Amino acid sequence: MANKFILPGIFETNLEPSQKAAIRHGIYLGIILQTQHPGIEEDFRDGKSLREIVEEHNFEEKFGISHSTAQMAVTYALRGYRGDWEMFKEIFYEGLMEPEDYTRISEEHHVEQGRKLGKEVGYKSGQLTLERKTGVHAMSYIEKHKAGQKGILEQGHTLVK
């Protein structure tokens, strides 16, 4: 599926030759990964991220490529390549999994990563406000009580005395 947001060929004309070569290499490496490392599909289905798959299989060192090219190759190996780039539209191959499965699992990975990061950031933020005695931790008991009452009223409830 070509990029819907950029007119075909517009973005690609601004790429350096080395960037075009990396993209082409990632596309062709996807085919190699399908034959030499078909287990990456199971890794992905089991919840491993593209980064984790690249690192576990040592693709950067094994193929002498950057991390981003390795991740792109894993993506293409999993979902296939369907002429996504205008400059390489003649290339076409199926992935190890159906594109719909890849999209669904990828979205699940994003949600899970967001949850992990949110918990971590939320916890750290809460710890900082506690340690620095800022926010609610800077309030006296009476200030907290008044803020709680204000919150109840803002939600449309009435106070019971």
Contact map, one row per residue, 1 for C-alpha under 8 A:
11100000000000000000000000000000000000000000000000000000000000000000000000000000011100000000000000000000000000000000000000000000000000000000000000000000000000000
11110001000000000000000000000000000000000000000000000000000000000000000000000000001111000000000000000000000000000000000000000000000000000000000000000000000000000
11111111000000000000000000000000000000000000000000000000000000000000000000000000000100000000000000000000000000000000000000000000000000000000000000000000000000000
01111110000000000000000000000000000000000000000000000000000000000000000000000000000000000000000000000000000000000000000000000000000000000000000000000000000000000
00111110000000000000000000000000000000000000000000000000000000000000000000000000000000000000000000000000000000000000000000000000000000000000000000000000000000000
00111111011000000000000000000000000000000000000000000000000000000000000000000000000000000000000000000000000000000000000000000000000000000000000000000000000000000
00111111111000000000000000000000000000000000000000000000000000000000000000000000000000000000000000000000000000000000000000000000000000000000000000000000000000000
01100111111000000000000000000000000000000000000000000000000000000000000000000000000011000000000000000000000000000000000000000000000000000000000000000000000000000
00000011111110000000000000000000000000000000000000000000000000000000000000000000000011100000000000000000000000000000000000000000000000000000000000000000000000000
00000111111111000000000000000000000000000000000000000000000000000000000000000000000000000000000000000000000000000000000000000000000000000000000000000000000000000
00000111111111100000000000000000000000000000000000000000000000000000000000000000000000000000000000000000000000000000000000000000000000000000000000000000000000000
00000000111111100000000000000000000000000000000000000000000000000000000000000000000011100000000000000000000000000000000000000000000000000000000000000000000000000
00000000111111100000000000000000000000000000000000000000000000000000000000000000000000000000000000000000000000000000000000000000000000000000000000000000000000000
00000000011111110000000000000000000000000000000000000000000000000000000000000000000000000000000000000000000000000000000000000000000000000000000000000000000000000
00000000001111111011000000000000000000000000000000000000000000000000000000000000000000000000000000000000000000000000000000000000000000000000000000000000000000000
00000000000001111111000000000000000000000000000000000000000000000000000000000000000000000000000000000000000000000000000000000000000000000000000000000000000000000
00000000000000111111100000000000000000000000000000000000000000000000000000000000000000000000000000000000000000000000000000000000000000000000000000000000000000000
00000000000000011111110000000000000000000000000000000000000000000000000000000000000000000000000000000000000000000000000000000000000000000000000000000000000000000
00000000000000111111111000000000000000000000000000000000000000000000000000000000000000000000000000000000000000000000000000000000000000000000000000000000000000000
00000000000000111111111100000000000000000000000000000000000000000000000000000000000000000000000000000000000000000000000000000000000000000000000000000000000000000
00000000000000001111111110000000000000000000000000000000000000000000000000000000000000000000000000000000000000000000000000000000000000000000000000000000000000000
00000000000000000111111111000000000000000000000000000000000000000000100000000000000000000000000000000000000000000000000000000000000000000000000000000000000000000
00000000000000000011111111100000000000000000000000000000000000000000100100000000000000000000000000000000000000000000000000000000000000000000000000000000000000000
00000000000000000001111111110000000000000000000000000000000000000000000000000000000000010000000000000000000000000000000000000000000000000000000000000000000000000
00000000000000000000111111111000000000000000000000000000000000000000100000000000000000000000000000000000000000000000000000000000000000000000000000000000000000000
00000000000000000000011111111100000000000000000000000000000000000000110110010000000000000000000000000000000000000000000000000000000000000000000000000000000000000
00000000000000000000001111111110000000000000000000000000000000000000000110010000100000000000000000000000000000000000000000000000000000000000000000000000000000000
00000000000000000000000111111111000000000000000000000000000000000000000010000000000000000000000000000000000000000000000000000000000000000000000000000000000000000
00000000000000000000000011111111100000000000000000000000000000000000000010001000000000000000000000000000000000000000000000000000000000000000000000000000000000000
00000000000000000000000001111111110000000000000000000000000000000000000111111101000000000000000000000000000000000000000000000000000000000000000000000000000000000
00000000000000000000000000111111111000000000000000000000000000000000000000011000000000000000100000000000000000000000000000000000000000000000000000000000000000000
00000000000000000000000000011111111110000000000000000000000000000000000000000000000000000000000000000000000000000000000000000000000000000000000000000000000000000
00000000000000000000000000001111111111000000000000000000000000000000000011001000000000000000000000000000000000000000000000000000000000000000000000000000000000000
00000000000000000000000000000111111111000000000000000000000000000000000000001100000000000000001100000000000000000000000000000000000000000000000000000000000000000
00000000000000000000000000000011111111000000000000000000000000000000000000000000000000000000000000000000000000000000000000000000000000000000000000000000000000000
00000000000000000000000000000001111111000000000000000000000000000000000000000000000000000000000000000000000000000000000000000000000000000000000000000000000000000
00000000000000000000000000000001111111110000000000000000000000000000000000000000000000000000000000000000000000000000000000000000000000000000000000000000000000000
00000000000000000000000000000000111111111000000000000000000000000000000000000000000000000000000100000000000000000000000000000000000000000000000000000000000000000
00000000000000000000000000000000000011111110000000000000000000000000000000000000000000000000000000000000000000000000000000000000000000000000000000000000000000000
00000000000000000000000000000000000011111111000000001000000000000000000001000100000000000000000000000000000000000000000000000000000000000000000000000000000000000
00000000000000000000000000000000000001111111100000000000000000000000000000000100000000000000000110000000000000000000000000000000000000000000000000000000000000000
00000000000000000000000000000000000000111111110000000000000000000000000000000000000000000000000000000000000000000000000000000000000000000000000000000000000000000
00000000000000000000000000000000000000111111111100001000000000000000000000000000000000000000000000000000000000000000000000000000000000000000000000000000000000000
00000000000000000000000000000000000000011111111111001000000000000000000000000000000000000000000000000000100000000000000000000000000000000000000000000000000000000
00000000000000000000000000000000000000001111111100000000000000000000000000000000000000000000000000000000100000000000000000000000000000000000000000000000000000000
00000000000000000000000000000000000000000111111100000000000000000000000000000000000000000000000000000000000000000000000000000000000000000000000000000000000000000
00000000000000000000000000000000000000000011111110000000000000000000000000000000000000000000000000000000000010000000000000000000000000000000000000000000000000000
00000000000000000000000000000000000000000011111111011000000000000000000000000000000000000000000000000000000000000000000000000000000000000000000000000000000000000
00000000000000000000000000000000000000000001001111111000000000000000000000000000000000000000000000000000000010000000000000000000000000000000000000000000000000000
00000000000000000000000000000000000000000001000111111100000000000000001001100000000000000000000000000000000000000000000000000000000000000000000000000000000000000
00000000000000000000000000000000000000000000000011111110000000000000001000000000000000000000000000000000000000000000000000000000000000000000000000000000000000000
00000000000000000000000000000000000000000000000111111111000000000000000000000000000000000000000000000000000000000000000000000000000000000000000000000000000000000
00000000000000000000000000000000000000010011000111111111100000000000000000000000000000000000000000000000000000000000000000000000000000000000000000000000000000000
00000000000000000000000000000000000000000000000001111111111100000010011001000000000000000000000000000000000000000000000000000000000000000000000000000000000000000
00000000000000000000000000000000000000000000000000111111111100000000000000000000000000000000000000000000000000000000000000000000000000000000000000000000000000000
00000000000000000000000000000000000000000000000000011111110000000000000000000000000000000000000000000000000000000000000000000000000000000000000000000000000000000
00000000000000000000000000000000000000000000000000001111111000000000000000000000000000000000000000000000000000000000000000000000000000000000000000000000000000000
00000000000000000000000000000000000000000000000000000111111111000000000000000000000000000000000000000000000000000000000000000000000000000000000000000000000000000
00000000000000000000000000000000000000000000000000000110111111111000010000000000000000000000000000000000000000000000000000000000000000000000000000000000000000000
00000000000000000000000000000000000000000000000000000110011111111110010000000000000000000000000000000000000000000000000000000000000000000000000000000000000000000
00000000000000000000000000000000000000000000000000000000011111111000000000000000000000000000000000000000000000000000000000000000000000000000000000000000000000000
00000000000000000000000000000000000000000000000000000000011111110000000000000000000000000000000000000000000000000000000000000000000000000000000000000000000000000
00000000000000000000000000000000000000000000000000000000001111111000000000000000000000000000000000000000000000000000000000000000000000000000000000000000000000000
00000000000000000000000000000000000000000000000000000000001111111100000000000000000000000000000000000000000000000000000000000000000000000000000000000000000000000
00000000000000000000000000000000000000000000000000000000001110111110110000000000000000000000000000000000000000000000000000000000000000000000000000000000000000000
00000000000000000000000000000000000000000000000000000000000100011111110000000000000000000000000000000000000000000000000000000000000000000000000000000000000000000
00000000000000000000000000000000000000000000000000000100000100001111111000000000000000000000000000000000000000000000000000000000000000000000000000000000000000000
00000000000000000000000000000000000000000000000000000000000000000111111100000000000000000000000000000000000000000000000000000000000000000000000000000000000000000
00000000000000000000011011000000000000000000000000000000000000001111111110000000000000000000000000000000000000000000000000000000000000000000000000000000000000000
00000000000000000000000001000000000000000000000000000100001100001111111111000000000000000000000000000000000000000000000000000000000000000000000000000000000000000
00000000000000000000000000000000000000000000000001100100000000000011111111100000000000000000000000000000000000000000000000000000000000000000000000000000000000000
00000000000000000000001001100100000000000000000000000000000000000001111111110000000000000000000000000000000000000000000000000000000000000000000000000000000000000
00000000000000000000000001111100100000000000000000000000000000000000111111111000000000000000000000000000000000000000000000000000000000000000000000000000000000000
00000000000000000000000000000100100000010000000001000100000000000000011111111100000000000000000000000000000000000000000000000000000000000000000000000000000000000
00000000000000000000000000000100000000000000000001000000000000000000001111111111000000000000000000000000000000000000000000000000000000000000000000000000000000000
00000000000000000000000001100110000000000000000000000000000000000000000111111111100000000000001000000000000000000000000000000000000000000000000000000000000000000
00000000000000000000000000001110110000000000000000000000000000000000000011111111100000000000001100000000000000000000000000000000000000000000000000000000000000000
00000000000000000000000000000100010000011000000000000000000000000000000001111111000000000000001110000100000000000000000000000000000000000000000000000000000000000
00000000000000000000000000000000000000000000000000000000000000000000000000111111100000000000011111100100000000000000000000000000000000000000000000000000000000000
00000000000000000000000000000100000000000000000000000000000000000000000000111111110000000001111110100000000000000000000000000000000000000000000000000000000000000
00000000000000000000000000100000000000000000000000000000000000000000000000011011111100000011111000000000000000000000000000000000000000000000000000000000000000000
10000000000000000000000000000000000000000000000000000000000000000000000000000001111100001011110000000000000000000000000000000000000000000000000000000000000000000
11000000000000000000000000000000000000000000000000000000000000000000000000000000111111011111000000000000000000000000000000000000000000000000000000000000000000000
11100000000000000000000000000000000000000000000000000000000000000000000000000000111111011000000000000000000000000000000000000000000000000000000000000000000000000
01000001100100000000000000000000000000000000000000000000000000000000000000000000001111111000000000000000000000000000000000000000000000000000000000000000000000000
01000001100100000000000000000000000000000000000000000000000000000000000000000000001111111000000000000000000000000000000000000000000000000000000000000000000000000
00000000100100000000000000000000000000000000000000000000000000000000000000000000000011111000000000000000000000000000000000000000000000000000000000000000000000000
00000000000000000000000100000000000000000000000000000000000000000000000000000000001111111110000000000000000000000000000000000000000000000000000000000000000000000
00000000000000000000000000000000000000000000000000000000000000000000000000000000011111111111000000000000000000000000000000000000000000000000000000000000000000000
00000000000000000000000000000000000000000000000000000000000000000000000000000000001000011111000000000000000000000000000000000000000000000000000000000000000000000
00000000000000000000000000000000000000000000000000000000000000000000000000000000111000011111100000000000000000000000000000000000000000000000000000000000000000000
00000000000000000000000000000000000000000000000000000000000000000000000000000001111000001111110000000000000000000000000000000000000000000000000000000000000000000
00000000000000000000000000000010000000000000000000000000000000000000000000000001110000000011111000000000000000000000000000000000000000000000000000000000000000000
00000000000000000000000000000000000000000000000000000000000000000000000000000011110000000001111100000000000000000000000000000000000000000000000000000000000000000
00000000000000000000000000000000010000000000000000000000000000000000000000011111100000000000111111100000000000000000000000000000000000000000000000000000000000000
00000000000000000000000000000000010001001000000000000000000000000000000000001111000000000000011111000000000000000000000000000000000000000000000000000000000000000
00000000000000000000000000000000000000001000000000000000000000000000000000000111000000000000001111101100000000000000000000000000000000000000000000000000000000000
00000000000000000000000000000000000000000000000000000000000000000000000000000010000000000000001111111100000000000000000000000000000000000000000000000000000000000
00000000000000000000000000000000000000000000000000000000000000000000000000000011000000000000001011111110000000000000000000000000000000000000000000000000000000000
00000000000000000000000000000000000000000000000000000000000000000000000000000000000000000000000001111111000000000000000000000000000000000000000000000000000000000
00000000000000000000000000000000000000000000000000000000000000000000000000000000000000000000000011111111100000000000000000000000000000000000000000000000000000000
00000000000000000000000000000000000000000000000000000000000000000000000000000110000000000000000011111111110000000000000000000000000000000000000000000000000000000
00000000000000000000000000000000000000000000000000000000000000000000000000000000000000000000000000111111111000000000000000000000000000000000000000000000000000000
00000000000000000000000000000000000000000000000000000000000000000000000000000000000000000000000000011111111100000000000000000000000000000000000000000000000000000
00000000000000000000000000000000000000000001100000000000000000000000000000000000000000000000000000001111111110000000000000000000000000000000000000000000000000000
00000000000000000000000000000000000000000000000000000000000000000000000000000000000000000000000000000111111111000000000000000000000000000000000000000000000000000
00000000000000000000000000000000000000000000000000000000000000000000000000000000000000000000000000000011111111100000000000000000000000000000000000000000000000000
00000000000000000000000000000000000000000000000000000000000000000000000000000000000000000000000000000001111111110000000000000000000000000000000000000000000000000
00000000000000000000000000000000000000000000001010000000000000000000000000000000000000000000000000000000111111111000000000000000000000000000000000000000000000000
00000000000000000000000000000000000000000000000000000000000000000000000000000000000000000000000000000000011111111100000000000000000000000000000000000000000000000
00000000000000000000000000000000000000000000000000000000000000000000000000000000000000000000000000000000001111111110000000000000000000000000000000000000000000000
00000000000000000000000000000000000000000000000000000000000000000000000000000000000000000000000000000000000111111111000000000000000000000000000000000000000000000
00000000000000000000000000000000000000000000000000000000000000000000000000000000000000000000000000000000000011111111100000000000000000000000000000000000000000000
00000000000000000000000000000000000000000000000000000000000000000000000000000000000000000000000000000000000001111111110000000000000000000000000000000000000000000
00000000000000000000000000000000000000000000000000000000000000000000000000000000000000000000000000000000000000111111111000000000000000000000000000000000000000000
00000000000000000000000000000000000000000000000000000000000000000000000000000000000000000000000000000000000000011111111100000000000000000000000000000000000000000
00000000000000000000000000000000000000000000000000000000000000000000000000000000000000000000000000000000000000001111111110000000000000000000000000000000000000000
00000000000000000000000000000000000000000000000000000000000000000000000000000000000000000000000000000000000000000111111111000000000000000000000000000000000000000
00000000000000000000000000000000000000000000000000000000000000000000000000000000000000000000000000000000000000000011111111100000000000000000000000000000000000000
00000000000000000000000000000000000000000000000000000000000000000000000000000000000000000000000000000000000000000001111111110000000000000000000000000000000000000
00000000000000000000000000000000000000000000000000000000000000000000000000000000000000000000000000000000000000000000111111111000000000000000000000000000000000000
00000000000000000000000000000000000000000000000000000000000000000000000000000000000000000000000000000000000000000000011111111100000000000000000000000000000000000
00000000000000000000000000000000000000000000000000000000000000000000000000000000000000000000000000000000000000000000001111111110000000000000000000000000000000000
00000000000000000000000000000000000000000000000000000000000000000000000000000000000000000000000000000000000000000000000111111111000000000000000000000000000000000
00000000000000000000000000000000000000000000000000000000000000000000000000000000000000000000000000000000000000000000000011111111100000000000000000000000000000000
00000000000000000000000000000000000000000000000000000000000000000000000000000000000000000000000000000000000000000000000001111111110000000000000000000000000000000
00000000000000000000000000000000000000000000000000000000000000000000000000000000000000000000000000000000000000000000000000111111111000000000000000000000000000000
00000000000000000000000000000000000000000000000000000000000000000000000000000000000000000000000000000000000000000000000000011111111100000000000000000000000000000
00000000000000000000000000000000000000000000000000000000000000000000000000000000000000000000000000000000000000000000000000001111111111101000000000000000000000000
00000000000000000000000000000000000000000000000000000000000000000000000000000000000000000000000000000000000000000000000000000111111111001000000000000000000000000
00000000000000000000000000000000000000000000000000000000000000000000000000000000000000000000000000000000000000000000000000000011111111000000000000000000000000000
00000000000000000000000000000000000000000000000000000000000000000000000000000000000000000000000000000000000000000000000000000001111111000000000000000000000000000
00000000000000000000000000000000000000000000000000000000000000000000000000000000000000000000000000000000000000000000000000000000111111111100000000000000000000000
00000000000000000000000000000000000000000000000000000000000000000000000000000000000000000000000000000000000000000000000000000000111111111100000000000000000000000
00000000000000000000000000000000000000000000000000000000000000000000000000000000000000000000000000000000000000000000000000000000100011111110000000000000000000000
00000000000000000000000000000000000000000000000000000000000000000000000000000000000000000000000000000000000000000000000000000000000011111110000100000000000000000
00000000000000000000000000000000000000000000000000000000000000000000000000000000000000000000000000000000000000000000000000000000110011111110000000000000000000000
00000000000000000000000000000000000000000000000000000000000000000000000000000000000000000000000000000000000000000000000000000000000011111111000000000000000000000
00000000000000000000000000000000000000000000000000000000000000000000000000000000000000000000000000000000000000000000000000000000000000111111111100000000000000000
00000000000000000000000000000000000000000000000000000000000000000000000000000000000000000000000000000000000000000000000000000000000000000111111100000000000000000
00000000000000000000000000000000000000000000000000000000000000000000000000000000000000000000000000000000000000000000000000000000000000000011111110000000000000000
00000000000000000000000000000000000000000000000000000000000000000000000000000000000000000000000000000000000000000000000000000000000000000011111111000000000000000
00000000000000000000000000000000000000000000000000000000000000000000000000000000000000000000000000000000000000000000000000000000000000000011111111100000000000000
00000000000000000000000000000000000000000000000000000000000000000000000000000000000000000000000000000000000000000000000000000000000000010011111111110000000000000
00000000000000000000000000000000000000000000000000000000000000000000000000000000000000000000000000000000000000000000000000000000000000000000111111111000000000000
00000000000000000000000000000000000000000000000000000000000000000000000000000000000000000000000000000000000000000000000000000000000000000000011111111100000000000
00000000000000000000000000000000000000000000000000000000000000000000000000000000000000000000000000000000000000000000000000000000000000000000001111111110000000000
00000000000000000000000000000000000000000000000000000000000000000000000000000000000000000000000000000000000000000000000000000000000000000000000111111111000000000
00000000000000000000000000000000000000000000000000000000000000000000000000000000000000000000000000000000000000000000000000000000000000000000000011111111100000100
00000000000000000000000000000000000000000000000000000000000000000000000000000000000000000000000000000000000000000000000000000000000000000000000001111111110000000
00000000000000000000000000000000000000000000000000000000000000000000000000000000000000000000000000000000000000000000000000000000000000000000000000111111111000000
00000000000000000000000000000000000000000000000000000000000000000000000000000000000000000000000000000000000000000000000000000000000000000000000000011111111111100
00000000000000000000000000000000000000000000000000000000000000000000000000000000000000000000000000000000000000000000000000000000000000000000000000001111111111100
00000000000000000000000000000000000000000000000000000000000000000000000000000000000000000000000000000000000000000000000000000000000000000000000000000111111110000
00000000000000000000000000000000000000000000000000000000000000000000000000000000000000000000000000000000000000000000000000000000000000000000000000000011111110000
00000000000000000000000000000000000000000000000000000000000000000000000000000000000000000000000000000000000000000000000000000000000000000000000000000001111111000
00000000000000000000000000000000000000000000000000000000000000000000000000000000000000000000000000000000000000000000000000000000000000000000000000000001111111100
00000000000000000000000000000000000000000000000000000000000000000000000000000000000000000000000000000000000000000000000000000000000000000000000000000001100111110
00000000000000000000000000000000000000000000000000000000000000000000000000000000000000000000000000000000000000000000000000000000000000000000000000001001100011111
00000000000000000000000000000000000000000000000000000000000000000000000000000000000000000000000000000000000000000000000000000000000000000000000000000000000001111
00000000000000000000000000000000000000000000000000000000000000000000000000000000000000000000000000000000000000000000000000000000000000000000000000000000000000111
